[in-house]
Amino acid sequence: MNPSQSTADVAVIGLGRVGLPLALSFADRGLDVIGIDNDPSRLQAVREGRMPFEETGAQEVLGRVHASGALSLSERVVDAAAARQIVITLGTPSFSHIEIDMRDIRSALDDLLGVLEPGHSLILRSTVAPGTTEFVAGYLAKHRGFEIGQEVFVAHAPERIAAGRFLAEIDTLPCIIGGVGARSGEVVAELFGAFHAPIVQTTPVQAELAKIWANILRYTNFALPNLLMMDCERYAANVFEVIDLINRDYPRGGIAQPGLTAGTCLRKDFTFSEERSAAPGMLLAVSRVNESVPLFLLEGAKRRLGTLANRKVAVLGLAFKADTDDERDSLAHKLIRLLERELADVQVHDPHVTTPTLSFEEAVDGAELVIVASNHSEFCDTRALAAIAERAAADCLIVDPWNCWGVAQVFAYASELAALGARG
């Protein structure tokens, strides 16, 4: 379809945790939006006015958009050409041998090749390896002969919003746009001008690097306290007290707290730099630290309890982030697999995820080991600690790398923690 005859303002290809809130936000601001996804259950939920996952405030927005009819849905990528601006929010995983997996993006490009016309814009919202935006532009030029930046517009506008904070940050976080050619950045800025956030124009590769390295920074910052936690175990020191000593009234402090550092962005995005790194192995070492935390927690428990075979172990939390339902690349799953290899009887509870789990009471009743894998607010309530002390085995060991109850113990027995929590 000729973009001058468009029936919609913008199409969003991929209605996951990035694409659906974006599509709803565009529609809520008066744009006609086409949402495209190949998951029938997700499309059905949106058609019925139900959010298929948790995102703060999104259900209310979906209700308004559903009533207004500003969002239409399709499972066909080619239908995106009915909109002048096309945003791709598809997943970009990495292969196990440190290489970006572009199959979903390539597939979408191939679907669009025959229907793109002068005037269309193609915007990569997904996190991609450096050079990917230029590749997309070159792919369109090679196969259709478009002059990018004059006839068809291509840009990278990376998503940088944290899970659960989309509706607040879409209007506040600077929107980075890296356009290819003379006018791509300007044209794409018109679309994102629907929001109140400042727009920052740059080159495509700088936009790609900014997104990747924002996640690498967080991944590295979290690896440091995790490695410190392991060092403290080796030297019989308290990691929380050491962190307090580092940070207290010290202008060059600022070390974070330990925890299970995961999530689909942090666990994979470093590989997009590692793929062609000038210092190969540096970021792999960072990954190795964070990936070792589940094993560290398990081995610490074994040092205190002995064998875990046939012992009841309660794992609290499957989500990778507090108070969300997002299990993607959560280290809780790795922890559970490691426990099962020890022949432990693993019982799991998470009040947020869609995966069926036991109730809190069922999970902790008679447990000899309780591991806090997600720092959900429900778990960090002292009433949860008191319930564990009451319901679990008398000598139950609690493993809490998050310091959920402020008692500063990674490994401690339930009775000891309950007493400390009561005094706190």
C-alpha positions as CSV (number, residue, x, y, z in Angstrom):
1,M,0.0,0.0,0.0
2,N,1.2,3.5,-0.8
3,P,1.9,5.3,2.5
4,S,0.0,8.3,1.3
5,Q,-3.1,6.1,1.4
6,S,-2.3,4.6,4.8
7,T,-5.2,3.4,6.9
8,A,-3.1,3.6,10.1
9,D,-0.4,5.9,11.6
10,V,1.9,3.2,13.0
11,A,2.2,-0.5,13.0
12,V,4.0,-2.4,15.9
13,I,5.4,-5.8,14.9
14,G,5.6,-7.9,18.1
15,L,3.2,-7.4,21.0
16,G,5.4,-8.6,23.8
17,R,6.5,-6.7,26.9
18,V,8.1,-4.0,24.7
19,G,5.7,-3.8,21.8
20,L,2.3,-4.0,23.4
21,P,2.8,-1.2,25.9
22,L,4.2,0.9,23.1
23,A,1.3,0.2,20.8
24,L,-1.2,1.0,23.6
25,S,0.6,4.2,24.3
26,F,0.5,5.4,20.7
27,A,-3.2,4.5,20.5
28,D,-3.9,6.2,23.8
29,R,-2.5,9.4,22.3
30,G,-4.8,9.4,19.4
31,L,-2.8,7.5,16.7
32,D,-4.4,4.7,14.7
33,V,-2.3,1.6,15.4
34,I,-2.0,-1.8,13.9
35,G,-0.6,-4.4,16.4
36,I,0.9,-7.6,14.9
37,D,1.9,-10.8,16.6
38,N,2.0,-14.5,15.8
39,D,0.8,-15.7,19.2
40,P,-3.0,-16.4,18.9
41,S,-3.5,-16.4,22.7
42,R,-1.9,-13.0,23.1
43,L,-4.0,-11.5,20.2
44,Q,-7.1,-13.0,21.7
45,A,-6.4,-11.5,25.1
46,V,-5.9,-8.1,23.7
47,R,-9.1,-8.4,21.6
48,E,-11.0,-9.2,24.8
49,G,-9.4,-6.2,26.5
50,R,-7.1,-8.3,28.8
51,M,-3.4,-7.6,29.3
52,P,-1.6,-10.9,28.7
53,F,1.1,-9.9,31.2
54,E,1.7,-7.5,34.1
55,E,2.7,-3.9,33.3
56,T,1.8,-1.2,35.8
57,G,-1.2,0.8,34.6
58,A,-1.4,-0.9,31.2
59,Q,-4.8,-2.6,31.9
60,E,-6.4,0.8,32.3
61,V,-4.9,2.0,29.1
62,L,-5.9,-1.1,27.2
63,G,-9.5,-0.5,28.5
64,R,-9.5,3.0,27.0
65,V,-7.9,1.9,23.7
66,H,-10.3,-1.1,23.4
67,A,-13.2,1.3,23.8
68,S,-11.9,3.8,21.3
69,G,-11.1,1.2,18.6
70,A,-7.7,2.9,17.9
71,L,-5.9,-0.4,17.9
72,S,-6.5,-3.1,15.3
73,L,-4.8,-6.5,15.4
74,S,-3.3,-8.9,12.9
75,E,-1.1,-12.0,12.8
76,R,0.3,-11.1,9.4
77,V,3.5,-9.0,9.1
78,V,2.5,-7.8,5.6
79,D,-0.4,-5.9,7.1
80,A,2.0,-3.5,8.7
81,A,2.4,-1.8,5.4
82,A,-1.0,-0.3,5.9
83,A,0.7,2.1,8.3
84,R,3.2,4.8,7.3
85,Q,5.6,4.0,10.2
86,I,6.5,0.5,11.1
87,V,8.1,-0.4,14.4
88,I,9.8,-3.7,14.9
89,T,9.9,-5.0,18.5
90,L,10.8,-8.6,17.9
91,G,13.1,-10.6,20.2
92,T,16.8,-10.7,19.3
93,P,18.4,-13.6,21.2
94,S,22.0,-14.7,20.9
95,F,23.3,-18.0,19.8
96,S,25.2,-20.0,22.4
97,H,28.5,-19.3,20.6
98,I,28.2,-15.5,21.1
99,E,26.5,-14.3,18.0
100,I,23.3,-12.2,17.5
101,D,20.4,-14.3,16.3
102,M,18.6,-12.1,13.7
103,R,16.2,-14.7,12.3
104,D,13.1,-13.0,13.5
105,I,14.1,-9.6,12.2
106,R,15.2,-11.2,8.8
107,S,11.9,-13.0,8.6
108,A,9.9,-9.7,9.2
109,L,12.1,-7.9,6.6
110,D,11.5,-10.6,4.0
111,D,7.7,-10.4,4.7
112,L,7.8,-6.6,4.2
113,L,10.1,-6.4,1.2
114,G,7.3,-6.8,-1.4
115,V,4.9,-4.3,0.2
116,L,7.2,-1.4,1.3
117,E,6.9,1.7,-0.8
118,P,8.5,5.2,-0.8
119,G,7.4,7.1,2.2
120,H,7.5,4.1,4.6
121,S,9.6,4.2,7.8
122,L,11.1,1.1,9.4
123,I,12.1,1.5,13.0
124,L,14.1,-1.0,15.1
125,R,13.0,-0.8,18.7
126,S,14.6,-4.2,19.6
127,T,18.1,-4.4,21.1
128,V,20.5,-5.2,18.3
129,A,24.2,-5.7,17.7
130,P,26.2,-2.7,16.4
131,G,25.7,-2.5,12.6
132,T,22.3,-4.1,12.5
133,T,20.4,-0.9,11.6
134,E,22.8,-0.2,8.7
135,F,22.3,-3.9,7.7
136,V,18.5,-3.4,7.6
137,A,18.9,-0.2,5.5
138,G,21.3,-2.0,3.2
139,Y,19.0,-5.0,2.9
140,L,16.2,-2.8,1.7
141,A,18.4,-0.9,-0.7
142,K,19.9,-4.1,-2.1
143,H,16.6,-6.0,-2.7
144,R,14.3,-3.0,-3.5
145,G,16.7,-0.3,-4.7
146,F,15.3,2.3,-2.1
147,E,17.3,5.4,-1.4
148,I,17.4,5.2,2.4
149,G,16.8,8.5,4.1
150,Q,15.1,10.0,1.1
151,E,12.5,7.4,-0.1
152,V,12.3,4.9,2.7
153,F,13.4,5.8,6.3
154,V,15.3,3.5,8.6
155,A,16.3,4.2,12.2
156,H,17.1,2.6,15.5
157,A,15.1,3.9,18.5
158,P,16.1,1.6,21.3
159,E,13.7,0.7,24.1
160,R,15.3,1.6,27.5
161,I,12.3,1.4,29.8
162,A,12.3,-0.8,32.8
163,A,9.7,-3.5,33.3
164,G,6.7,-2.2,35.3
165,R,7.6,1.5,34.6
166,F,6.6,1.8,31.0
167,L,3.8,4.4,31.3
168,A,5.9,6.7,33.5
169,E,9.2,6.4,31.5
170,I,7.8,6.7,28.0
171,D,7.2,10.4,28.7
172,T,10.4,11.0,30.6
173,L,13.4,9.0,29.4
174,P,15.2,10.7,26.5
175,C,14.3,9.0,23.2
176,I,17.4,8.1,21.3
177,I,17.0,8.0,17.5
178,G,19.8,6.8,15.2
179,G,18.6,7.4,11.6
180,V,20.2,6.2,8.4
181,G,20.6,8.8,5.7
182,A,19.5,12.4,5.4
183,R,16.0,12.5,6.8
184,S,15.3,9.2,8.7
185,G,16.0,10.7,12.1
186,E,13.7,13.6,11.4
187,V,10.8,11.4,10.1
188,V,11.0,9.0,13.0
189,A,11.1,11.8,15.5
190,E,7.7,12.9,14.2
191,L,6.3,9.6,15.4
192,F,7.9,9.6,18.8
193,G,7.0,13.2,19.3
194,A,3.6,11.8,20.4
195,F,5.3,11.5,23.8
196,H,6.7,14.2,26.0
197,A,10.2,12.7,26.3
198,P,13.1,14.7,24.8
199,I,14.4,13.3,21.5
200,V,18.2,12.9,21.0
201,Q,19.4,12.4,17.5
202,T,22.5,10.4,16.8
203,T,24.0,7.9,14.4
204,P,22.6,4.4,14.2
205,V,25.7,2.7,15.6
206,Q,25.8,5.1,18.6
207,A,22.2,4.4,19.3
208,E,22.9,0.7,19.2
209,L,26.0,1.0,21.5
210,A,24.2,3.2,24.0
211,K,21.5,0.6,24.5
212,I,23.8,-2.3,24.7
213,W,26.2,-0.7,27.1
214,A,23.5,0.6,29.4
215,N,22.6,-3.0,30.0
216,I,26.3,-4.1,30.2
217,L,26.8,-1.4,32.8
218,R,24.0,-2.7,35.0
219,Y,25.1,-6.3,34.4
220,T,28.7,-5.5,35.5
221,N,27.6,-3.3,38.5
222,F,25.5,-6.3,39.8
223,A,28.4,-8.8,39.3
224,L,30.6,-6.9,41.7
225,P,28.5,-7.4,44.8
226,N,27.8,-10.9,43.8
227,L,31.5,-11.7,43.6
228,L,32.0,-9.9,46.9
229,M,29.3,-12.1,48.4
230,M,31.3,-15.1,47.3
231,D,34.5,-13.7,48.7
232,C,32.8,-12.9,52.0
233,E,31.7,-16.6,52.3
234,R,35.3,-17.6,51.7
235,Y,36.6,-15.4,54.4
236,A,33.7,-15.8,56.9
237,A,32.8,-12.1,56.5
238,N,29.3,-10.5,56.2
239,V,28.7,-9.2,52.7
240,F,26.1,-6.7,53.9
241,E,28.4,-5.2,56.5
242,V,31.2,-5.0,54.1
243,I,29.0,-3.2,51.6
244,D,27.9,-0.8,54.3
245,L,31.6,-0.1,55.1
246,I,32.3,0.6,51.4
247,N,29.4,2.9,50.9
248,R,29.0,4.7,54.3
249,D,29.8,8.4,53.9
250,Y,32.3,7.6,51.2
251,P,32.2,9.8,48.1
252,R,33.6,7.1,45.9
253,G,31.4,4.3,47.2
254,G,28.1,3.1,45.6
255,I,28.5,-0.7,45.3
256,A,25.1,-2.3,44.8
257,Q,23.5,-5.2,46.8
258,P,23.9,-8.8,45.7
259,G,21.1,-10.9,44.2
260,L,20.2,-13.2,41.3
261,T,21.1,-11.0,38.4
262,A,19.2,-12.1,35.3
263,G,16.4,-11.2,32.9
264,T,16.4,-11.6,29.2
265,C,18.1,-8.2,28.5
266,L,21.0,-8.5,31.0
267,R,21.8,-12.2,30.3
268,K,22.1,-11.8,26.5
269,D,22.8,-8.2,25.6
270,F,26.5,-8.3,26.6
271,T,27.0,-10.9,23.8
272,F,26.3,-8.3,21.2
273,S,29.5,-6.5,22.2
274,E,31.4,-9.7,23.0
275,E,30.7,-11.0,19.5
276,R,33.5,-8.6,18.1
277,S,35.1,-7.5,21.3
278,A,38.6,-6.0,21.5
279,A,38.9,-7.6,25.0
280,P,37.4,-11.0,24.4
281,G,36.4,-12.8,27.6
282,M,36.0,-9.7,29.8
283,L,32.3,-9.6,29.6
284,L,32.1,-13.4,29.7
285,A,33.8,-13.2,33.1
286,V,31.1,-10.8,34.3
287,S,28.5,-13.2,33.0
288,R,30.2,-16.1,34.7
289,V,30.0,-14.3,38.1
290,N,26.3,-13.7,37.8
291,E,25.6,-17.1,36.4
292,S,27.4,-18.7,39.3
293,V,25.1,-17.3,42.0
294,P,22.6,-20.2,42.0
295,L,25.4,-22.7,42.4
296,F,27.0,-20.6,45.1
297,L,23.7,-20.5,47.1
298,L,23.2,-24.2,46.7
299,E,26.8,-25.1,47.8
300,G,26.5,-22.7,50.7
301,A,23.4,-24.5,51.8
302,K,25.1,-27.9,51.5
303,R,28.0,-26.8,53.6
304,R,25.6,-26.0,56.4
305,L,23.1,-28.9,55.9
306,G,25.0,-31.6,54.3
307,T,23.3,-33.6,51.5
308,L,20.1,-32.1,50.1
309,A,18.8,-35.5,48.8
310,N,15.2,-36.1,49.9
311,R,15.1,-32.8,51.8
312,K,12.1,-30.5,51.2
313,V,13.4,-27.2,49.7
314,A,11.1,-24.2,49.2
315,V,12.1,-21.8,46.4
316,L,10.3,-18.5,46.7
317,G,10.0,-16.7,43.4
318,L,10.3,-17.5,39.7
319,A,10.3,-14.0,38.2
320,F,13.7,-12.4,37.6
321,K,12.6,-9.0,39.0
322,A,10.6,-8.0,42.1
323,D,6.9,-7.7,41.8
324,T,6.7,-8.7,38.1
325,D,5.4,-11.8,36.4
326,D,8.3,-11.9,34.0
327,E,10.2,-15.3,34.2
328,R,12.2,-14.8,31.0
329,D,15.8,-15.9,31.6
330,S,15.3,-15.9,35.4
331,L,18.0,-17.7,37.3
332,A,15.4,-19.2,39.6
333,H,14.9,-21.9,37.0
334,K,18.6,-22.6,36.9
335,L,18.6,-22.8,40.7
336,I,15.7,-25.3,40.6
337,R,17.4,-27.5,38.1
338,L,20.6,-27.6,40.3
339,L,18.5,-28.5,43.3
340,E,16.8,-31.3,41.4
341,R,20.2,-32.7,40.4
342,E,20.9,-32.9,44.2
343,L,17.7,-35.1,44.5
344,A,16.0,-32.4,46.7
345,D,12.2,-32.3,46.9
346,V,11.7,-28.8,45.4
347,Q,8.5,-26.9,46.1
348,V,8.0,-23.5,44.4
349,H,5.8,-20.5,45.2
350,D,5.5,-17.2,43.2
351,P,2.4,-15.0,43.6
352,H,2.9,-13.1,40.4
353,V,3.9,-15.5,37.5
354,T,1.4,-17.3,35.3
355,T,3.3,-20.6,35.7
356,P,1.3,-22.7,38.2
357,T,3.0,-22.9,41.6
358,L,2.1,-24.0,45.1
359,S,0.7,-21.7,47.8
360,F,3.1,-20.1,50.2
361,E,1.9,-22.4,53.0
362,E,2.3,-25.5,50.9
363,A,5.8,-24.6,49.8
364,V,7.2,-23.8,53.2
365,D,5.4,-26.3,55.4
366,G,8.0,-28.6,56.8
367,A,10.8,-27.2,54.5
368,E,14.3,-27.8,55.7
369,L,15.7,-25.2,53.3
370,V,14.0,-22.0,52.0
371,I,15.7,-20.0,49.2
372,V,14.5,-16.5,48.4
373,A,15.0,-16.4,44.6
374,S,12.9,-13.3,43.9
375,N,12.7,-10.3,46.1
376,H,8.9,-9.8,45.8
377,S,7.4,-7.4,48.3
378,E,5.3,-10.3,49.6
379,F,8.5,-12.2,50.6
380,C,10.2,-9.1,52.1
381,D,7.4,-8.6,54.6
382,T,8.4,-9.7,58.1
383,R,5.1,-11.6,58.4
384,A,6.5,-13.9,55.7
385,L,9.6,-14.5,57.8
386,A,7.5,-15.2,60.8
387,A,5.3,-17.7,58.8
388,I,8.4,-19.5,57.6
389,A,9.8,-19.7,61.2
390,E,6.4,-21.1,62.3
391,R,5.7,-23.5,59.4
392,A,9.1,-24.8,58.3
393,A,11.2,-27.4,60.0
394,A,12.7,-26.5,63.3
395,D,16.2,-26.2,62.0
396,C,15.2,-24.7,58.6
397,L,18.0,-22.8,56.8
398,I,17.0,-19.7,55.0
399,V,19.1,-18.4,52.1
400,D,18.4,-14.7,51.3
401,P,20.9,-13.0,49.0
402,W,18.6,-10.0,48.7
403,N,18.6,-9.1,52.5
404,C,14.8,-9.1,52.2
405,W,14.2,-8.6,55.9
406,G,17.1,-6.3,56.6
407,V,18.8,-8.7,59.0
408,A,22.0,-8.9,56.9
409,Q,22.4,-12.7,56.6
410,V,22.7,-14.6,53.3
411,F,22.7,-17.9,55.2
412,A,20.9,-18.2,58.5
413,Y,18.5,-20.4,60.4
414,A,14.8,-19.4,60.5
415,S,14.7,-19.1,64.3
416,E,17.8,-16.8,64.2
417,L,16.4,-14.6,61.5
418,A,13.0,-14.3,63.2
419,A,14.7,-13.2,66.4
420,L,16.8,-10.7,64.5
421,G,13.8,-9.4,62.6
422,A,11.8,-9.0,65.8
423,R,14.5,-6.9,67.3
424,G,14.8,-4.9,64.1
